[in-house]
Protein backbone atom coordinates (compact mmCIF):
# COMPACT_ATOMS: atom_id res chain seq x y z
CA UNK A 1 0.00 0.00 0.00
CA UNK A 2 1.45 3.37 -0.93
CA UNK A 3 1.62 6.34 1.40
CA UNK A 4 -1.37 8.13 -0.14
CA UNK A 5 -3.69 5.15 0.18
CA UNK A 6 -2.56 4.54 3.76
CA UNK A 7 -3.26 8.16 4.73
CA UNK A 8 -6.75 8.03 3.23
CA UNK A 9 -7.60 4.90 5.13
CA UNK A 10 -6.87 6.76 8.35
CA UNK A 11 -8.94 9.88 7.71
CA UNK A 12 -12.00 8.69 5.79
CA UNK A 13 -14.71 6.33 6.90
CA UNK A 14 -17.80 5.63 4.80
CA UNK A 15 -20.74 3.36 5.58
CA UNK A 16 -23.79 2.55 3.49
CA UNK A 17 -26.54 0.48 5.06
CA UNK A 18 -30.16 -0.19 4.25
CA UNK A 19 -33.23 -1.91 5.58
CA UNK A 20 -36.85 -2.27 4.57
CA UNK A 21 -37.71 1.23 5.79
CA UNK A 22 -34.77 3.49 5.00
CA UNK A 23 -31.31 3.77 3.46
CA UNK A 24 -28.47 5.41 5.38
CA UNK A 25 -24.98 6.52 4.51
CA UNK A 26 -22.40 8.37 6.55
CA UNK A 27 -18.86 9.62 6.27
CA UNK A 28 -16.38 10.98 8.77
CA UNK A 29 -13.06 12.75 8.11
CA UNK A 30 -10.59 13.13 10.97
CA UNK A 31 -7.33 15.07 11.05
CA UNK A 32 -4.88 15.97 13.79
CA UNK A 33 -6.71 19.19 14.74
CA UNK A 34 -10.36 18.84 13.66
CA UNK A 35 -12.97 16.61 12.08
CA UNK A 36 -16.13 16.74 9.94
CA UNK A 37 -18.89 14.22 9.40
CA UNK A 38 -22.08 13.75 7.43
CA UNK A 39 -25.07 11.46 7.93
CA UNK A 40 -27.87 10.93 5.39
CA UNK A 41 -31.08 8.96 5.56
CA UNK A 42 -33.85 8.55 3.01
CA UNK A 43 -36.44 6.13 1.72
CA UNK A 44 -38.85 5.32 -1.08
CA UNK A 45 -41.99 6.88 0.36
CA UNK A 46 -45.39 7.94 -0.91
CA UNK A 47 -47.57 9.56 1.74
CA UNK A 48 -50.86 11.42 1.74
CA UNK A 49 -53.09 12.79 4.49
CA UNK A 50 -56.37 14.68 4.28
CA UNK A 51 -58.52 15.64 7.27
CA UNK A 52 -61.46 17.87 8.19
CA UNK A 53 -62.75 18.63 11.69
CA UNK A 54 -65.79 20.83 12.29
CA UNK A 55 -67.53 20.99 15.64
CA UNK A 56 -67.62 22.34 19.16
CA UNK A 57 -65.40 21.34 22.07
CA UNK A 58 -67.82 21.08 24.98
CA UNK A 59 -67.85 19.79 28.58
CA UNK A 60 -68.60 16.09 29.03
CA UNK A 61 -70.40 14.54 31.99
CA UNK A 62 -68.94 11.26 33.23
CA UNK A 63 -69.99 9.44 36.43
CA UNK A 64 -71.47 12.55 37.91
CA UNK A 65 -68.49 14.75 37.10
CA UNK A 66 -68.12 17.47 34.47
CA UNK A 67 -64.88 16.93 32.54
CA UNK A 68 -63.03 19.97 31.27
CA UNK A 69 -63.00 19.78 27.46
CA UNK A 70 -60.04 20.18 25.17
CA UNK A 71 -58.82 19.01 21.76
CA UNK A 72 -55.28 18.33 20.58
CA UNK A 73 -53.69 17.54 17.24
CA UNK A 74 -50.08 16.65 16.41
CA UNK A 75 -48.63 15.92 12.96
CA UNK A 76 -45.05 15.32 11.83
CA UNK A 77 -43.80 14.03 8.50
CA UNK A 78 -40.34 14.02 6.96
CA UNK A 79 -37.50 12.17 5.32
CA UNK A 80 -33.86 12.99 4.63
CA UNK A 81 -33.51 16.68 5.61
CA UNK A 82 -37.11 17.70 4.88
CA UNK A 83 -39.49 18.07 7.85
CA UNK A 84 -42.95 19.44 8.61
CA UNK A 85 -44.40 19.63 12.15
CA UNK A 86 -47.76 20.91 13.36
CA UNK A 87 -49.23 21.12 16.87
CA UNK A 88 -52.61 22.47 17.93
CA UNK A 89 -54.51 22.39 21.23
CA UNK A 90 -57.60 24.30 22.31
CA UNK A 91 -60.11 24.56 25.14
CA UNK A 92 -63.88 24.90 24.97
CA UNK A 93 -65.08 26.62 21.85
CA UNK A 94 -66.02 26.41 18.19
CA UNK A 95 -63.29 24.64 16.18
CA UNK A 96 -62.94 24.00 12.45
CA UNK A 97 -59.73 22.80 10.78
CA UNK A 98 -58.66 21.18 7.52
CA UNK A 99 -55.31 19.64 6.62
CA UNK A 100 -53.77 18.20 3.48
CA UNK A 101 -50.23 16.84 3.30
CA UNK A 102 -48.57 15.02 0.41
CA UNK A 103 -45.01 13.75 0.32
CA UNK A 104 -42.97 11.59 -2.02
CA UNK A 105 -39.31 10.64 -1.85
CA UNK A 106 -36.90 8.26 -3.52
CA UNK A 107 -33.35 7.01 -2.95
CA UNK A 108 -30.74 5.87 -5.48
CA UNK A 109 -27.85 4.70 -3.28
CA UNK A 110 -25.86 3.08 -6.10
CA UNK A 111 -25.32 6.47 -7.76
CA UNK A 112 -23.49 8.14 -4.86
CA UNK A 113 -19.82 8.86 -5.63
CA UNK A 114 -17.04 9.72 -3.20
CA UNK A 115 -14.00 10.97 -5.08
CA UNK A 116 -10.63 11.63 -3.43
CA UNK A 117 -7.92 13.55 -5.25
CA UNK A 118 -4.37 14.31 -4.08
CA UNK A 119 -1.98 15.73 -6.70
CA UNK A 120 1.56 14.38 -6.66
CA UNK A 121 3.81 16.43 -4.40
CA UNK A 122 0.86 18.16 -2.69
CA UNK A 123 -0.35 17.70 0.88
CA UNK A 124 -3.90 18.75 -0.02
CA UNK A 125 -6.69 16.20 -0.33
CA UNK A 126 -9.91 17.10 -2.14
CA UNK A 127 -12.80 14.85 -1.16
CA UNK A 128 -16.03 15.22 -3.14
CA UNK A 129 -19.37 13.62 -2.31
CA UNK A 130 -21.35 13.66 -5.53
CA UNK A 131 -24.64 12.54 -7.03
CA UNK A 132 -26.70 11.95 -3.93
CA UNK A 133 -29.96 12.16 -5.85
CA UNK A 134 -32.41 11.37 -3.06
CA UNK A 135 -35.27 13.68 -4.01
CA UNK A 136 -38.10 14.74 -1.71
CA UNK A 137 -41.24 16.73 -2.54
CA UNK A 138 -43.64 17.86 0.18
CA UNK A 139 -46.71 20.07 -0.15
CA UNK A 140 -49.07 21.00 2.67
CA UNK A 141 -52.01 23.27 3.37
CA UNK A 142 -53.82 23.98 6.61
CA UNK A 143 -56.71 26.19 7.73
CA UNK A 144 -58.03 26.86 11.25
CA UNK A 145 -61.05 28.84 12.43
CA UNK A 146 -61.56 29.00 16.19
CA UNK A 147 -63.62 30.99 18.66
CA UNK A 148 -63.59 30.12 22.36
CA UNK A 149 -61.62 30.12 25.61
CA UNK A 150 -58.14 29.58 24.15
CA UNK A 151 -56.20 28.00 21.29
CA UNK A 152 -52.47 27.46 20.72
CA UNK A 153 -50.97 26.30 17.42
CA UNK A 154 -47.45 25.90 16.03
CA UNK A 155 -46.25 25.25 12.48
CA UNK A 156 -42.64 24.43 11.56
CA UNK A 157 -41.09 23.74 8.13
CA UNK A 158 -37.46 22.68 7.60
CA UNK A 159 -35.23 21.82 4.66
CA UNK A 160 -31.51 21.02 5.11
CA UNK A 161 -31.06 23.34 8.07
CA UNK A 162 -33.22 26.20 6.76
CA UNK A 163 -36.53 26.65 8.56
CA UNK A 164 -39.69 28.75 8.78
CA UNK A 165 -41.65 28.84 12.04
CA UNK A 166 -45.11 30.15 12.95
CA UNK A 167 -46.69 30.15 16.40
CA UNK A 168 -50.02 31.52 17.71
CA UNK A 169 -50.56 31.40 21.49
CA UNK A 170 -53.41 32.28 23.90
CA UNK A 171 -55.90 33.24 21.18
CA UNK A 172 -59.63 33.59 21.85
CA UNK A 173 -60.32 34.19 18.16
CA UNK A 174 -58.01 32.75 15.51
CA UNK A 175 -58.27 32.30 11.77
CA UNK A 176 -55.24 31.00 9.84
CA UNK A 177 -54.33 29.77 6.38
CA UNK A 178 -50.96 28.11 5.79
CA UNK A 179 -49.48 26.71 2.56
CA UNK A 180 -46.08 25.08 2.13
CA UNK A 181 -43.96 23.73 -0.71
CA UNK A 182 -40.65 22.01 0.09
CA UNK A 183 -38.40 20.11 -2.29
CA UNK A 184 -34.91 18.68 -2.14
CA UNK A 185 -33.40 17.56 -5.44
CA UNK A 186 -29.81 16.56 -4.80
CA UNK A 187 -26.86 16.95 -2.44
CA UNK A 188 -23.15 17.44 -3.05
CA UNK A 189 -20.40 18.13 -0.51
CA UNK A 190 -16.74 19.10 -0.81
CA UNK A 191 -13.95 18.87 1.77
CA UNK A 192 -10.38 20.20 1.47
CA UNK A 193 -7.95 18.75 4.02
CA UNK A 194 -4.40 17.90 4.89
CA UNK A 195 -3.28 15.38 7.48
CA UNK A 196 -3.06 18.25 9.99
CA UNK A 197 -6.39 20.02 9.45
CA UNK A 198 -9.57 20.25 7.42
CA UNK A 199 -9.36 23.59 5.61
CA UNK A 200 -12.83 23.75 4.09
CA UNK A 201 -16.06 21.74 4.26
CA UNK A 202 -19.10 22.66 2.18
CA UNK A 203 -22.53 21.03 2.33
CA UNK A 204 -24.34 21.85 -0.94
CA UNK A 205 -27.93 20.67 -1.43
CA UNK A 206 -30.11 21.97 -4.25
CA UNK A 207 -33.32 22.79 -2.40
CA UNK A 208 -36.36 25.03 -2.01
CA UNK A 209 -38.70 25.95 0.83
CA UNK A 210 -41.67 28.26 0.40
CA UNK A 211 -44.35 29.28 2.88
CA UNK A 212 -47.45 31.48 2.66
CA UNK A 213 -49.30 32.43 5.85
CA UNK A 214 -52.37 34.59 6.40
CA UNK A 215 -53.92 34.98 9.84
CA UNK A 216 -56.15 36.99 12.13
CA UNK A 217 -54.75 36.64 15.64
CA UNK A 218 -56.00 37.91 19.01
CA UNK A 219 -53.17 36.65 21.21
CA UNK A 220 -49.40 36.28 20.77
CA UNK A 221 -47.98 35.68 17.29
CA UNK A 222 -44.37 34.54 16.85
CA UNK A 223 -42.91 34.43 13.33
CA UNK A 224 -39.38 33.30 12.51
CA UNK A 225 -37.10 32.01 9.77
CA UNK A 226 -33.45 31.03 9.32
CA UNK A 227 -31.23 30.59 6.26
CA UNK A 228 -28.05 28.60 6.88
CA UNK A 229 -24.66 28.84 5.17
CA UNK A 230 -23.28 25.94 3.16
CA UNK A 231 -19.77 26.34 4.62
CA UNK A 232 -18.97 24.63 7.92
CA UNK A 233 -17.57 26.68 10.84
CA UNK A 234 -15.07 24.45 12.63
CA UNK A 235 -14.66 26.81 15.59
CA UNK A 236 -18.34 26.63 16.51
CA UNK A 237 -18.91 23.20 14.93
CA UNK A 238 -21.95 24.35 12.98
CA UNK A 239 -23.10 25.93 9.73
CA UNK A 240 -23.34 29.70 10.34
CA UNK A 241 -26.58 31.61 9.88
CA UNK A 242 -26.70 33.81 6.78
CA UNK A 243 -30.05 35.42 7.52
CA UNK A 244 -32.62 35.06 10.28
CA UNK A 245 -35.47 36.96 11.86
CA UNK A 246 -37.83 36.68 14.81
CA UNK A 247 -41.02 38.73 15.21
CA UNK A 248 -43.55 38.85 18.06
CA UNK A 249 -46.96 40.53 18.06
CA UNK A 250 -49.30 41.01 21.06
CA UNK A 251 -52.93 41.88 20.49
CA UNK A 252 -55.32 41.77 17.55
CA UNK A 253 -53.57 41.65 14.16
CA UNK A 254 -54.18 40.75 10.55
CA UNK A 255 -50.93 39.09 9.43
CA UNK A 256 -49.62 37.95 6.04
CA UNK A 257 -46.20 36.52 5.26
CA UNK A 258 -44.59 34.94 2.22
CA UNK A 259 -41.08 33.49 2.40
CA UNK A 260 -39.10 31.61 -0.24
CA UNK A 261 -35.58 30.22 0.22
CA UNK A 262 -33.59 28.46 -2.48
CA UNK A 263 -30.10 27.06 -2.87
CA UNK A 264 -28.76 26.15 -6.31
CA UNK A 265 -25.40 24.50 -6.90
CA UNK A 266 -24.35 23.77 -10.47
CA UNK A 267 -21.96 21.07 -11.57
CA UNK A 268 -19.22 22.81 -13.54
CA UNK A 269 -18.95 19.98 -16.06
CA UNK A 270 -22.64 19.71 -16.97
CA UNK A 271 -23.94 23.29 -17.10
CA UNK A 272 -25.49 22.78 -20.53
CA UNK A 273 -26.69 19.26 -19.89
CA UNK A 274 -30.39 18.64 -19.41
CA UNK A 275 -29.68 17.21 -15.96
CA UNK A 276 -27.70 20.23 -14.72
CA UNK A 277 -29.19 22.27 -11.88
CA UNK A 278 -29.45 25.46 -13.96
CA UNK A 279 -31.34 23.70 -16.75
CA UNK A 280 -33.43 21.87 -14.19
CA UNK A 281 -34.63 25.04 -12.48
CA UNK A 282 -35.12 27.18 -15.56
CA UNK A 283 -36.93 24.65 -17.74
CA UNK A 284 -38.67 22.14 -15.53
CA UNK A 285 -41.07 23.95 -13.22
CA UNK A 286 -44.08 21.82 -12.44
CA UNK A 287 -47.72 22.60 -13.20
CA UNK A 288 -49.66 25.00 -11.00
CA UNK A 289 -50.66 24.35 -7.40
CA UNK A 290 -54.02 22.96 -8.51
CA UNK A 291 -52.18 19.82 -9.61
CA UNK A 292 -48.44 20.09 -9.21
CA UNK A 293 -46.12 17.18 -8.67
CA UNK A 294 -48.83 14.80 -7.57
CA UNK A 295 -50.76 15.12 -10.84
CA UNK A 296 -47.75 14.17 -12.97
CA UNK A 297 -47.14 10.86 -14.66
CA UNK A 298 -44.86 8.49 -12.67
CA UNK A 299 -42.15 8.66 -15.33
CA UNK A 300 -41.98 12.45 -14.87
CA UNK A 301 -42.16 12.23 -11.09
CA UNK A 302 -39.05 10.07 -10.91
CA UNK A 303 -36.64 12.99 -11.42
CA UNK A 304 -38.65 15.14 -8.98
CA UNK A 305 -38.50 18.34 -10.99
CA UNK A 306 -39.09 21.68 -9.28
CA UNK A 307 -42.51 23.22 -8.64
CA UNK A 308 -44.28 26.35 -9.77
CA UNK A 309 -45.17 28.81 -7.08
CA UNK A 310 -47.86 27.50 -4.81
CA UNK A 311 -48.79 31.06 -4.05
CA UNK A 312 -49.79 32.71 -7.34
CA UNK A 313 -49.27 29.93 -9.90
CA UNK A 314 -46.89 32.05 -11.95
CA UNK A 315 -43.72 30.50 -13.33
CA UNK A 316 -40.57 31.29 -11.35
CA UNK A 317 -37.19 31.45 -13.06
CA UNK A 318 -33.84 32.23 -11.57
CA UNK A 319 -30.17 31.68 -12.28
CA UNK A 320 -26.72 32.93 -11.41
CA UNK A 321 -26.84 32.67 -7.63
CA UNK A 322 -26.16 30.09 -4.97
CA UNK A 323 -28.19 31.05 -1.94
CA UNK A 324 -31.07 33.50 -1.66
CA UNK A 325 -33.91 34.47 0.65
CA UNK A 326 -36.84 36.69 -0.32
CA UNK A 327 -39.50 37.94 2.05
CA UNK A 328 -42.65 39.99 1.50
C-alpha positions in Angstrom: 0.0 0.0 0.0 1.4 3.4 -0.9 1.6 6.3 1.4 -1.4 8.1 -0.1 -3.7 5.1 0.2 -2.6 4.5 3.8 -3.3 8.2 4.7 -6.7 8.0 3.2 -7.6 4.9 5.1 -6.9 6.8 8.4 -8.9 9.9 7.7 -12.0 8.7 5.8 -14.7 6.3 6.9 -17.8 5.6 4.8 -20.7 3.4 5.6 -23.8 2.6 3.5 -26.5 0.5 5.1 -30.2 -0.2 4.2 -33.2 -1.9 5.6 -36.9 -2.3 4.6 -37.7 1.2 5.8 -34.8 3.5 5.0 -31.3 3.8 3.5 -28.5 5.4 5.4 -25.0 6.5 4.5 -22.4 8.4 6.6 -18.9 9.6 6.3 -16.4 11.0 8.8 -13.1 12.8 8.1 -10.6 13.1 11.0 -7.3 15.1 11.0 -4.9 16.0 13.8 -6.7 19.2 14.7 -10.4 18.8 13.7 -13.0 16.6 12.1 -16.1 16.7 9.9 -18.9 14.2 9.4 -22.1 13.7 7.4 -25.1 11.5 7.9 -27.9 10.9 5.4 -31.1 9.0 5.6 -33.9 8.6 3.0 -36.4 6.1 1.7 -38.9 5.3 -1.1 -42.0 6.9 0.4 -45.4 7.9 -0.9 -47.6 9.6 1.7 -50.9 11.4 1.7 -53.1 12.8 4.5 -56.4 14.7 4.3 -58.5 15.6 7.3 -61.5 17.9 8.2 -62.7 18.6 11.7 -65.8 20.8 12.3 -67.5 21.0 15.6 -67.6 22.3 19.2 -65.4 21.3 22.1 -67.8 21.1 25.0 -67.9 19.8 28.6 -68.6 16.1 29.0 -70.4 14.5 32.0 -68.9 11.3 33.2 -70.0 9.4 36.4 -71.5 12.6 37.9 -68.5 14.8 37.1 -68.1 17.5 34.5 -64.9 16.9 32.5 -63.0 20.0 31.3 -63.0 19.8 27.5 -60.0 20.2 25.2 -58.8 19.0 21.8 -55.3 18.3 20.6 -53.7 17.5 17.2 -50.1 16.7 16.4 -48.6 15.9 13.0 -45.1 15.3 11.8 -43.8 14.0 8.5 -40.3 14.0 7.0 -37.5 12.2 5.3 -33.9 13.0 4.6 -33.5 16.7 5.6 -37.1 17.7 4.9 -39.5 18.1 7.8 -43.0 19.4 8.6 -44.4 19.6 12.1 -47.8 20.9 13.4 -49.2 21.1 16.9 -52.6 22.5 17.9 -54.5 22.4 21.2 -57.6 24.3 22.3 -60.1 24.6 25.1 -63.9 24.9 25.0 -65.1 26.6 21.8 -66.0 26.4 18.2 -63.3 24.6 16.2 -62.9 24.0 12.4 -59.7 22.8 10.8 -58.7 21.2 7.5 -55.3 19.6 6.6 -53.8 18.2 3.5 -50.2 16.8 3.3 -48.6 15.0 0.4 -45.0 13.8 0.3 -43.0 11.6 -2.0 -39.3 10.6 -1.8 -36.9 8.3 -3.5 -33.3 7.0 -3.0 -30.7 5.9 -5.5 -27.8 4.7 -3.3 -25.9 3.1 -6.1 -25.3 6.5 -7.8 -23.5 8.1 -4.9 -19.8 8.9 -5.6 -17.0 9.7 -3.2 -14.0 11.0 -5.1 -10.6 11.6 -3.4 -7.9 13.5 -5.2 -4.4 14.3 -4.1 -2.0 15.7 -6.7 1.6 14.4 -6.7 3.8 16.4 -4.4 0.9 18.2 -2.7 -0.3 17.7 0.9 -3.9 18.7 0.0 -6.7 16.2 -0.3 -9.9 17.1 -2.1 -12.8 14.8 -1.2 -16.0 15.2 -3.1 -19.4 13.6 -2.3 -21.3 13.7 -5.5 -24.6 12.5 -7.0 -26.7 12.0 -3.9 -30.0 12.2 -5.9 -32.4 11.4 -3.1 -35.3 13.7 -4.0 -38.1 14.7 -1.7 -41.2 16.7 -2.5 -43.6 17.9 0.2 -46.7 20.1 -0.1 -49.1 21.0 2.7 -52.0 23.3 3.4 -53.8 24.0 6.6 -56.7 26.2 7.7 -58.0 26.9 11.3 -61.1 28.8 12.4 -61.6 29.0 16.2 -63.6 31.0 18.7 -63.6 30.1 22.4 -61.6 30.1 25.6 -58.1 29.6 24.1 -56.2 28.0 21.3 -52.5 27.5 20.7 -51.0 26.3 17.4 -47.4 25.9 16.0 -46.2 25.3 12.5 -42.6 24.4 11.6 -41.1 23.7 8.1 -37.5 22.7 7.6 -35.2 21.8 4.7 -31.5 21.0 5.1 -31.1 23.3 8.1 -33.2 26.2 6.8 -36.5 26.6 8.6 -39.7 28.7 8.8 -41.6 28.8 12.0 -45.1 30.1 13.0 -46.7 30.2 16.4 -50.0 31.5 17.7 -50.6 31.4 21.5 -53.4 32.3 23.9 -55.9 33.2 21.2 -59.6 33.6 21.8 -60.3 34.2 18.2 -58.0 32.7 15.5 -58.3 32.3 11.8 -55.2 31.0 9.8 -54.3 29.8 6.4 -51.0 28.1 5.8 -49.5 26.7 2.6 -46.1 25.1 2.1 -44.0 23.7 -0.7 -40.7 22.0 0.1 -38.4 20.1 -2.3 -34.9 18.7 -2.1 -33.4 17.6 -5.4 -29.8 16.6 -4.8 -26.9 16.9 -2.4 -23.2 17.4 -3.0 -20.4 18.1 -0.5 -16.7 19.1 -0.8 -13.9 18.9 1.8 -10.4 20.2 1.5 -8.0 18.8 4.0 -4.4 17.9 4.9 -3.3 15.4 7.5 -3.1 18.2 10.0 -6.4 20.0 9.4 -9.6 20.2 7.4 -9.4 23.6 5.6 -12.8 23.7 4.1 -16.1 21.7 4.3 -19.1 22.7 2.2 -22.5 21.0 2.3 -24.3 21.8 -0.9 -27.9 20.7 -1.4 -30.1 22.0 -4.2 -33.3 22.8 -2.4 -36.4 25.0 -2.0 -38.7 25.9 0.8 -41.7 28.3 0.4 -44.4 29.3 2.9 -47.4 31.5 2.7 -49.3 32.4 5.8 -52.4 34.6 6.4 -53.9 35.0 9.8 -56.2 37.0 12.1 -54.8 36.6 15.6 -56.0 37.9 19.0 -53.2 36.6 21.2 -49.4 36.3 20.8 -48.0 35.7 17.3 -44.4 34.5 16.8 -42.9 34.4 13.3 -39.4 33.3 12.5 -37.1 32.0 9.8 -33.4 31.0 9.3 -31.2 30.6 6.3 -28.0 28.6 6.9 -24.7 28.8 5.2 -23.3 25.9 3.2 -19.8 26.3 4.6 -19.0 24.6 7.9 -17.6 26.7 10.8 -15.1 24.4 12.6 -14.7 26.8 15.6 -18.3 26.6 16.5 -18.9 23.2 14.9 -21.9 24.3 13.0 -23.1 25.9 9.7 -23.3 29.7 10.3 -26.6 31.6 9.9 -26.7 33.8 6.8 -30.0 35.4 7.5 -32.6 35.1 10.3 -35.5 37.0 11.9 -37.8 36.7 14.8 -41.0 38.7 15.2 -43.5 38.9 18.1 -47.0 40.5 18.1 -49.3 41.0 21.1 -52.9 41.9 20.5 -55.3 41.8 17.5 -53.6 41.7 14.2 -54.2 40.7 10.5 -50.9 39.1 9.4 -49.6 38.0 6.0 -46.2 36.5 5.3 -44.6 34.9 2.2 -41.1 33.5 2.4 -39.1 31.6 -0.2 -35.6 30.2 0.2 -33.6 28.5 -2.5 -30.1 27.1 -2.9 -28.8 26.2 -6.3 -25.4 24.5 -6.9 -24.4 23.8 -10.5 -22.0 21.1 -11.6 -19.2 22.8 -13.5 -19.0 20.0 -16.1 -22.6 19.7 -17.0 -23.9 23.3 -17.1 -25.5 22.8 -20.5 -26.7 19.3 -19.9 -30.4 18.6 -19.4 -29.7 17.2 -16.0 -27.7 20.2 -14.7 -29.2 22.3 -11.9 -29.4 25.5 -14.0 -31.3 23.7 -16.7 -33.4 21.9 -14.2 -34.6 25.0 -12.5 -35.1 27.2 -15.6 -36.9 24.7 -17.7 -38.7 22.1 -15.5 -41.1 23.9 -13.2 -44.1 21.8 -12.4 -47.7 22.6 -13.2 -49.7 25.0 -11.0 -50.7 24.3 -7.4 -54.0 23.0 -8.5 -52.2 19.8 -9.6 -48.4 20.1 -9.2 -46.1 17.2 -8.7 -48.8 14.8 -7.6 -50.8 15.1 -10.8 -47.8 14.2 -13.0 -47.1 10.9 -14.7 -44.9 8.5 -12.7 -42.2 8.7 -15.3 -42.0 12.5 -14.9 -42.2 12.2 -11.1 -39.0 10.1 -10.9 -36.6 13.0 -11.4 -38.7 15.1 -9.0 -38.5 18.3 -11.0 -39.1 21.7 -9.3 -42.5 23.2 -8.6 -44.3 26.4 -9.8 -45.2 28.8 -7.1 -47.9 27.5 -4.8 -48.8 31.1 -4.0 -49.8 32.7 -7.3 -49.3 29.9 -9.9 -46.9 32.1 -12.0 -43.7 30.5 -13.3 -40.6 31.3 -11.3 -37.2 31.4 -13.1 -33.8 32.2 -11.6 -30.2 31.7 -12.3 -26.7 32.9 -11.4 -26.8 32.7 -7.6 -26.2 30.1 -5.0 -28.2 31.1 -1.9 -31.1 33.5 -1.7 -33.9 34.5 0.7 -36.8 36.7 -0.3 -39.5 37.9 2.0 -42.6 40.0 1.5 
